[in-house]
């Protein structure tokens, strides 16, 4: 029996990626060196947006995020924001293996936090 896409309430892949990033932050926020890295990023970028672009051979999906001191949040204001291209294979691995990234935050691509 086919499911109606309208009935699918699961978040899209980029939203799920943000959820994994927030879990990584939540679990490692006070751990060295991530605490210092995140504090520097949050101080520099708090309230600013970024555009996450999921790509395969061509862009698949786009999601704007805003950086807050302790988490990321999907937003609508990211037109002038730096762009992070996220490969489909990387995103799939994060979503399939979130604990791997929670346990090792260095595996998350945080480069887009620094302009």
Phi, psi and omega in degrees: 000124181285147178261145179281125179305331179295334181276347182282108183265003181290145180292157179290172187299320180292323176295319177295323176299315178299320177299317178295316178302317179294325176293319176302313180297315182300317184279341186237007186307321184256018183259136177286138001266004188297326179302314181290321178295313181294320179299318179296316179294315182295320178297318183282326190244359183308128179084350178273159180256169173214152179251117176265125183240114177279125183234149168245258167270333177227162179305136181255321185204153179228140180215128175268142177229153174245139181268126174244165183304333183230007179192173175250150179218137176296139181219179180250355188250085182219016185299324180262008185281156173299153184251131171248119176273124181248121180287147180301320182294320177296312180300316179301319180294317178300316183287330178281330187230054185301326182297326177302322181279328175295318181288333181224082184301340179294343179283340176285138177279100181263004186304329182291346180287340184248119181279000000 
